[in-house]
Amino acid sequence: MIRFLRFCVEQVLAGGADCLKEQTLGIEVFDRKPDYDPRIDPIVRVEARRLRSKLKAYYSSNGHQDQVLIELPKGSYVPVFRPREAARVEAPTPSEKSIAVLPFTNLTRETGDDYFSDGLTEELIHLLTRIPHFRVVAWETSSQLRGREQDLSGIRRQLKVGSILRGSIRRAKDRVRVTSQLIDAESGAYLWSEAFDRELEDIFAIQEQIARAIVETLELRLQPRRLDGSATRAMGLECHHLCLQGRFHANKRTREGLLKSAACFEQAIEVEPTCAVAYAGAADAYSLLADHSMLDPKESIRKAKAAAQVALKIDPACAEAHVSLAFIRGVFESQWSEAEPLYRRAIALNPGYARAHHWFAVDYLAPLGRLDEALSEVRIAHHLDPLSQIIFEGCGFVHLLRREYNASLSALRQLIDLDPEFYKAHSSMGRLLSIMERYDEAIAALEKARSLAGQVPTIIAALGQTLALSGRTTEACWCLEQLEEISKIRWVPAACFAIVHLGLRNYDLALDYFEASAAARELASTFFKVHPLYDSIRDRPRFQAILRGNNLLP
């Protein structure tokens, strides 16, 4: 590879760029015979792809201080020299109006009522995100601020918000008491406060009153009907409680939690078959089960799509249902041209919906290779939900796809510092370190992930592949045996077997599994075009056929 780079650079410096053709390179650099035919032997294209990856990895690690960068543009063998740009730090916009809504304290004696206070807080956040040009910290970040109600200055510094809303909820039989205070984050001064003592069925009206008070107090511009909560108000109390429980379980992001969430939303649909919120919640739960490879997509996607379509039929302005349907149309049906308008419509309906920006970045823009746009969107998601573990991990993943390995490493280290018990942070770190060929560290990270999460097939597969690449083939084969045993009990993605065989260099067998993965519309197959993991086989005809089948190639 050094010989390849030196030859190209020397030819350009000597004024011989016109000589850098595929046939010439095959003969001069890779010692092919004079009758070398690049249509039969793709050695130059394969090595050029590897060289591009190695250059990107070098400049994001050991060469991070180099002032001149050498790049090999795609579709060309003529290197380009450019000066390194100075790093730009985006400062927060001073005029941006923003708020963090802290989890309302549950003053009800029954501890099982946490789902109620958390659910109402999340609903209020969702209502506020409809306001244009107003940054509302998303629920996942807000939920991590529990117990910090008095630490206003710390929250202001950490989240860079101008105002904070806090409050409490007490429920007794058919009545509810809600107190709330809007506070200036810098001075600690109370801007507005009120207590509501109402019938339980008035909870939706209370949420709207709080939202409107925030709009008026902060002098926000509000379009007509932006705070119209008619879809929520139309729910009966039983349906509403089931939906709150569904969200409560979904936020755990475990297989058991998501299955419980789906069950709660299904019950809500039985209670009220015309409730758009319940259908949207079910679509979210089933989509997340597929997104995390926790359930066979054949089952989960069918249910998610049906629920999302009904939700949109009932409420065409439901942003959550637009996102779920966009995710399905892109990732699991390869109808990419239909997915983008759905994502953009969701963001137009609710600009502050962090998941819309996150999924648009990671599950649409990134698979198509639109990595600059993906980075921009995932940064918006992170801005809206700065403590979200999933979005933090998504930032690291986009940097990985861009071959910015040091930036990815930095994001994942921050995530581990934020929550050392979050298994996905360690599994993502392990995959990254494996790609960086730091195998011992990668194995340690993946073992840590497995100790936290248990027998998760995707972690076992990544571990097996890394063991194989490090030369520990016996242990890698043992990982394959583990996957076989798990598959007797529950669904295991074909891609899990594929990547272990890829590490073992069983290329034909790996391709058999990759073809099965693509045919089953597994999530992993979405990233075949862009993930560094597949660089070694991406130019093989069978793999190219998979990409065309997923509409990832022209």
C-alpha positions in Angstrom: 0.0 0.0 0.0 2.9 2.3 0.7 4.3 1.5 -2.7 0.9 2.4 -4.3 0.8 5.8 -2.5 4.4 6.6 -3.3 4.0 5.8 -7.0 0.9 8.0 -7.3 2.4 10.9 -5.4 5.7 10.8 -7.3 3.9 10.7 -10.7 1.8 13.8 -9.8 4.9 15.7 -8.6 6.7 14.8 -11.8 3.8 16.0 -13.9 2.7 12.5 -14.9 -0.9 12.5 -13.5 -2.2 11.4 -16.9 -0.4 8.0 -16.4 -2.4 7.1 -13.3 -4.8 4.7 -15.1 -6.0 1.4 -13.7 -4.1 -0.7 -16.2 -0.9 1.2 -15.7 -1.2 0.9 -11.9 -1.9 -2.8 -12.1 1.3 -3.4 -14.1 3.7 -0.9 -12.4 2.5 -1.2 -8.8 1.0 -4.6 -8.4 3.3 -6.5 -10.8 0.5 -7.7 -13.1 1.5 -9.0 -16.6 1.4 -6.6 -19.6 -1.9 -8.1 -20.7 -3.5 -7.2 -17.4 -7.3 -6.6 -17.7 -8.8 -4.6 -14.8 -12.3 -5.8 -15.7 -11.3 -9.3 -14.6 -8.9 -8.5 -11.8 -10.1 -5.6 -9.5 -6.9 -5.4 -7.5 -6.3 -1.7 -8.2 -9.9 -0.7 -7.2 -9.8 -2.9 -4.0 -6.4 -1.4 -2.9 -7.5 2.1 -3.8 -10.5 1.7 -1.5 -8.2 0.4 1.3 -5.8 3.2 0.7 -8.5 5.8 1.1 -9.6 4.2 4.4 -6.1 4.0 5.7 -5.4 7.7 4.8 -8.6 8.8 6.6 -7.7 6.7 9.6 -4.1 8.0 9.7 -5.2 11.7 9.5 -7.7 11.2 12.4 -5.1 9.5 14.6 -1.3 9.6 14.3 -1.4 12.3 11.5 -3.9 14.6 13.2 -1.3 17.4 13.4 -0.1 17.1 9.7 -0.6 20.4 8.0 -0.9 19.0 4.5 -3.4 16.1 3.7 -3.1 13.7 0.8 -6.5 12.5 -0.5 -7.4 10.0 -3.2 -10.8 11.1 -4.5 -13.3 8.4 -5.3 -13.3 7.4 -9.0 -9.7 8.7 -9.5 -6.2 7.5 -8.8 -4.7 11.0 -8.9 -3.9 12.2 -5.3 -5.0 15.7 -4.2 -3.0 17.7 -1.7 -4.8 20.2 0.6 -4.0 22.2 3.8 -5.7 21.1 6.9 -8.6 23.4 7.9 -8.5 24.9 11.3 -11.0 23.3 13.7 -14.1 25.3 14.0 -16.1 25.4 17.2 -19.7 26.4 16.9 -20.8 28.8 19.6 -24.3 28.6 21.0 -26.6 31.2 19.6 -27.1 33.8 22.3 -30.6 34.7 21.1 -31.8 31.1 21.1 -34.7 30.6 23.5 -34.5 27.2 25.3 -35.9 25.3 28.2 -35.3 22.1 30.2 -38.4 20.5 31.7 -37.3 18.5 34.8 -39.2 15.3 35.6 -42.2 16.3 37.7 -41.9 15.0 41.2 -44.3 12.2 42.0 -46.0 13.0 45.4 -48.5 10.2 45.2 -47.9 7.5 47.8 -48.0 4.7 45.4 -44.5 4.2 44.0 -46.0 2.5 40.9 -47.3 6.0 39.9 -43.9 7.0 38.5 -45.1 6.1 35.0 -47.9 8.7 35.5 -45.6 11.7 36.5 -42.9 10.7 34.0 -45.5 10.3 31.3 -47.1 13.7 31.8 -43.7 15.3 31.8 -42.8 13.6 28.5 -46.1 14.7 27.0 -45.5 18.3 28.1 -42.1 18.2 26.5 -43.6 16.8 23.3 -46.2 19.6 23.3 -43.5 22.3 23.7 -41.3 20.8 20.9 -44.0 21.9 18.4 -43.1 25.5 19.0 -40.8 26.8 16.2 -37.4 28.3 17.0 -37.6 27.1 20.6 -35.1 24.5 21.8 -36.7 22.0 24.3 -34.4 19.5 25.9 -35.8 16.1 25.0 -37.1 13.6 27.6 -34.2 11.2 27.6 -31.9 14.0 28.8 -34.5 15.5 31.0 -35.1 12.1 32.8 -31.4 12.1 33.8 -31.9 15.3 35.8 -34.1 13.7 38.4 -33.1 14.8 41.9 -31.3 18.0 40.6 -34.2 20.3 41.0 -32.2 22.7 43.1 -29.0 22.7 40.9 -30.2 25.3 38.5 -26.8 26.8 37.7 -25.4 23.3 37.0 -28.2 22.4 34.7 -27.8 25.8 32.8 -24.1 25.2 32.3 -24.5 21.6 31.3 -27.4 22.0 28.9 -27.0 25.7 27.9 -30.7 26.5 28.5 -32.2 29.8 29.4 -35.1 28.6 31.4 -36.1 25.6 33.5 -39.6 24.2 34.3 -40.1 22.1 37.4 -43.1 20.8 39.3 -44.9 18.1 41.1 -47.9 15.8 40.7 -50.2 14.3 43.3 -52.9 12.0 42.2 -55.8 10.9 44.5 -58.6 8.8 43.1 -60.3 11.0 40.4 -58.4 14.2 41.2 -55.0 15.5 40.4 -52.9 18.4 41.8 -50.2 19.8 39.6 -47.8 22.5 40.6 -45.3 24.1 38.2 -42.7 26.9 38.2 -40.9 28.5 35.3 -37.5 29.7 36.4 -34.8 31.9 34.7 -31.8 29.5 34.7 -29.2 32.3 35.1 -30.7 34.4 37.9 -32.9 31.7 39.6 -35.8 34.2 39.5 -39.3 32.8 39.2 -40.9 33.9 35.9 -44.3 32.2 36.4 -45.8 29.6 38.8 -49.2 28.1 39.3 -51.0 25.2 41.0 -53.8 23.3 39.4 -56.3 21.2 41.4 -58.6 19.5 39.0 -60.5 16.4 38.0 -58.2 13.8 36.6 -59.8 14.0 33.2 -58.7 17.7 33.0 -55.0 16.7 32.9 -54.8 17.4 29.2 -56.1 20.9 29.6 -53.6 21.5 32.4 -50.7 20.5 30.1 -51.9 23.0 27.5 -52.3 25.8 30.0 -48.7 25.3 31.2 -47.5 25.3 27.7 -49.4 28.4 26.8 -48.1 30.1 30.0 -44.5 29.4 28.9 -45.2 30.8 25.4 -46.6 34.0 26.9 -44.0 34.4 29.6 -41.0 33.9 27.2 -42.7 35.9 24.4 -42.5 33.1 21.9 -44.1 33.3 18.5 -46.7 30.7 18.1 -48.6 29.7 15.0 -52.3 28.8 15.3 -53.0 25.3 16.5 -49.4 24.5 17.3 -50.4 23.7 20.9 -53.6 22.0 19.9 -53.5 18.8 21.9 -56.8 17.5 20.5 -55.3 14.1 19.6 -54.3 13.6 23.2 -57.4 15.2 24.7 -59.6 12.8 22.7 -58.3 9.8 24.7 -60.2 8.4 27.6 -58.4 8.0 30.9 -57.9 4.2 30.6 -56.4 4.6 27.2 -54.2 7.5 28.4 -52.9 5.5 31.3 -52.0 2.5 29.1 -50.2 4.9 26.7 -48.3 6.4 29.6 -47.2 2.9 30.7 -46.3 2.1 27.1 -43.9 5.0 26.9 -42.5 4.3 30.4 -41.5 0.7 29.3 -40.3 1.8 25.9 -37.8 4.3 27.5 -36.0 1.3 29.1 -34.8 0.3 25.6 -34.5 -3.3 26.6 -36.1 -6.2 24.8 -38.4 -6.9 27.7 -39.3 -3.2 28.1 -40.1 -2.8 24.4 -42.2 -6.0 24.3 -44.1 -4.7 27.4 -44.5 -1.3 25.7 -46.0 -2.9 22.6 -48.4 -4.9 24.7 -49.5 -1.7 26.6 -50.2 0.2 23.3 -52.0 -2.9 21.9 -54.3 -2.8 25.0 -54.8 0.9 24.5 -55.9 0.2 20.9 -58.4 -2.4 22.1 -59.8 0.2 24.6 -60.0 3.0 22.0 -59.6 1.7 18.3 -59.5 5.3 17.0 -56.7 6.6 19.2 -53.8 7.8 16.9 -51.4 8.2 19.9 -51.8 4.5 20.8 -51.1 3.4 17.2 -48.1 5.7 16.9 -46.8 4.3 20.2 -47.2 0.7 19.0 -45.4 1.6 15.7 -42.5 3.1 17.7 -42.2 0.1 20.0 -42.2 -2.4 17.1 -39.8 -0.2 15.1 -37.4 0.0 18.0 -37.5 -3.8 18.4 -36.4 -4.1 14.8 -33.9 -1.2 15.1 -32.1 -2.9 18.0 -32.3 -6.4 16.3 -34.3 -7.7 19.2 -37.1 -9.3 17.2 -37.3 -10.9 13.8 -38.0 -7.9 11.5 -40.6 -10.0 9.5 -42.8 -9.9 12.5 -42.0 -6.5 14.1 -42.0 -4.5 10.9 -45.3 -5.8 9.6 -46.9 -4.7 12.9 -45.0 -1.4 13.0 -46.0 -0.5 9.4 -49.7 -1.4 10.0 -49.8 0.7 13.2 -48.1 3.7 11.6 -50.4 3.7 8.6 -53.5 3.6 10.9 -52.1 6.4 13.1 -51.6 8.6 10.0 -55.0 7.9 8.7 -56.5 9.0 12.0 -54.1 12.0 12.5 -52.1 13.0 9.4 -50.1 15.5 11.5 -48.6 12.8 13.8 -44.9 13.3 13.6 -44.0 10.1 15.4 -45.9 7.9 12.9 -44.2 9.7 10.0 -40.8 8.8 11.5 -41.7 5.1 12.1 -43.1 4.8 8.6 -40.0 6.5 7.1 -37.8 4.1 9.0 -39.6 1.1 7.6 -39.8 2.4 4.0 -36.1 3.0 4.0 -34.3 0.4 6.1 -36.7 -2.5 5.7 -38.2 -2.0 2.3 -35.3 -0.2 0.5 -37.8 2.4 -0.8 -35.3 5.2 -0.1 -37.0 7.9 -2.3 -40.2 7.5 -0.3 -38.6 7.6 3.1 -37.0 11.1 2.8 -40.2 13.1 2.3 -41.7 11.3 5.4 -38.7 12.2 7.5 -38.8 15.8 6.3 -42.5 16.0 6.9 -42.0 14.8 10.5 -39.4 17.4 11.2 -41.6 20.1 9.7 -44.4 19.0 12.0 -42.2 18.9 15.0 -38.8 20.5 14.6 -37.8 19.7 18.2 -38.4 15.9 17.8 -34.9 14.6 18.5 -35.6 11.0 17.3 -36.7 12.3 13.9 -33.3 14.0 13.4 -31.5 11.0 14.8 -33.2 8.4 12.7 -33.0 10.6 9.6 -29.2 10.8 10.1 -28.3 7.3 11.1 -31.0 5.2 9.3 -31.4 7.2 6.1 -28.6 9.7 5.2 -25.8 7.5 6.5 -26.7 4.3 4.6 -26.9 6.2 1.4 -23.4 7.6 1.9 -24.7 11.2 2.5 -22.3 11.4 5.5 -21.9 15.2 5.7 -25.7 15.6 6.0 -25.8 12.7 8.4 -23.3 14.4 10.7 -25.3 17.7 10.6 -28.6 16.0 11.5 -27.1 13.8 14.3 -25.6 17.0 15.8 -29.1 18.6 15.7 -30.4 15.6 17.5 -27.6 15.8 20.1 -28.3 19.5 20.6 -31.9 18.7 21.4 -31.1 15.7 23.6 -27.6 16.2 24.8 -27.5 13.4 27.5 -29.2 10.8 25.3 -27.1 7.7 25.4 -28.6 6.4 22.1 -27.9 9.7 20.3 -24.4 10.0 21.8 -23.7 6.5 20.4 -25.2 7.6 17.0 -22.7 10.5 16.9 -19.9 8.0 17.4 -21.3 5.8 14.7 -21.6 8.5 12.1 -17.9 9.5 12.8 -17.0 5.8 12.3 -18.7 5.6 9.0 -16.8 8.8 8.0 -13.6 7.0 9.0 -13.0 9.7 11.6 -11.9 7.1 14.1 -10.5 9.5 16.7 -13.7 11.6 16.8 -15.7 8.4 17.1 -13.4 7.3 20.0 -13.8 10.6 21.7 -17.7 10.5 21.5 -17.8 6.9 22.9 -15.4 7.7 25.7 -17.7 10.6 26.7 -20.6 8.2 26.6 -18.9 5.7 28.9 -18.0 8.5 31.3 -21.7 9.5 31.2 -22.9 6.0 32.0 -20.3 3.3 32.5 -23.1 0.7 32.7 -24.5 1.4 29.2 -23.7 -1.8 27.3 -24.0 -0.3 23.8 -21.3 2.2 24.6 -18.9 -0.7 25.3 -20.0 -2.8 22.3 -19.6 0.2 19.9 -16.2 0.9 21.4 -15.2 -2.7 20.8 -16.3 -2.6 17.2 -14.4 0.6 16.6 -11.2 -0.6 18.2 -11.4 -3.8 16.2 -11.6 -1.7 12.9 -8.6 0.2 14.2 -6.8 -3.1 14.7 -6.4 -2.6 18.4 -7.7 -6.1 19.0 -6.8 -6.7 22.7 -8.6 -3.5 23.7 -11.5 -4.3 21.4 -11.9 -7.8 23.0 -11.9 -6.3 26.5 -14.6 -3.7 25.5 -16.8 -6.4 24.0 -16.4 -8.7 27.0 -17.4 -5.8 29.2 -20.5 -5.3 27.0 -21.4 -8.9 27.2 -21.0 -8.9 31.0 -23.5 -6.0 31.2 -26.0 -7.2 28.6 -25.8 -11.0 28.7 -26.0 -13.2 25.7 -26.8 -10.6 23.0 -26.1 -12.1 19.6 -24.8 -8.9 18.0 -22.2 -8.6 20.8 -21.2 -12.3 20.6 -20.8 -11.9 16.8 -18.6 -8.8 17.1 -16.5 -10.6 19.7 -16.2 -13.6 17.4 -15.0 -11.6 14.5 -12.5 -9.7 16.6 -11.1 -12.9 18.1 -10.8 -14.3 14.5 -8.9 -11.2 13.3 -6.5 -11.4 16.2 -5.7 -15.0 15.4 -7.7 -16.6 18.2 -9.7 -18.8 15.8 -10.7 -21.5 18.2 -12.4 -19.0 20.5 -14.0 -17.4 17.4 -15.5 -20.8 16.4 -16.8 -21.1 20.0 -18.7 -17.8 19.4 -20.3 -19.4 16.3 -21.4 -22.3 18.5 -22.9 -19.9 21.0 -24.9 -18.2 18.2 -26.2 -21.6 17.0 -27.4 -22.4 20.5 -29.1 -19.1 21.0 -30.8 -19.5 17.5 -32.6 -22.6 18.8 -34.3 -20.4 21.4 -34.9 -17.1 19.6 -34.2 -15.3 16.4 -30.5 -14.5 15.6 -29.7 -12.2 12.6 -27.9 -14.0 9.8 -25.5 -11.0 9.8 -24.2 -12.2 13.1 -22.9 -15.5 11.6 -21.7 -13.6 8.6 -19.3 -11.2 10.3 -17.7 -14.1 12.4 -17.0 -16.0 9.1 -15.8 -12.7 7.6 -13.2 -12.5 10.4 -12.3 -16.1 9.8 -11.9 -15.3 6.1 -14.5 -17.8 5.1 -15.6 -15.4 2.4 -18.0 -17.6 0.5 -19.8 -18.7 3.7 -19.9 -15.1 4.9 -21.4 -14.0 1.6 -24.1 -16.8 2.0 -25.1 -15.3 5.3 -24.9 -11.7 4.0 -27.2 -12.6 1.2 -29.6 -14.2 3.7 -29.3 -11.0 5.9 -30.3 -8.8 2.9 -33.1 -11.1 1.9 -34.5 -10.9 5.4 -34.2 -7.1 5.5 -32.0 -7.2 8.6 -30.8 -3.8 9.9 -27.2 -4.7 9.4 -27.7 -4.9 5.6 -28.6 -1.3 5.5 -25.0 -0.3 6.2 -23.3 -2.7 3.7 -22.5 0.2 1.4 -20.7 2.5 3.9 -19.5 0.5 7.0 -15.7 -0.1 7.1 -16.4 -3.6 8.4 -17.2 -4.7 4.9 -14.3 -3.0 3.0 -12.6 -6.3 2.4 -15.5 -7.8 0.4 -17.3 -4.7 -0.9 -15.9 -5.0 -4.5 -16.8 -8.7 -4.8 -19.5 -9.3 -7.4 -21.8 -11.1 -5.0 -21.6 -8.3 -2.5 -22.2 -5.7 -5.2 -25.3 -7.7 -6.2 -26.6 -7.4 -2.6 -26.1 -3.6 -2.7 -28.0 -3.3 -5.9 -30.8 -5.5 -4.4 -31.1 -3.0 -1.5 -31.2 -0.1 -3.9 -27.9 1.2 -2.5 -26.2 1.3 -5.9 -27.4 3.0 -9.1 
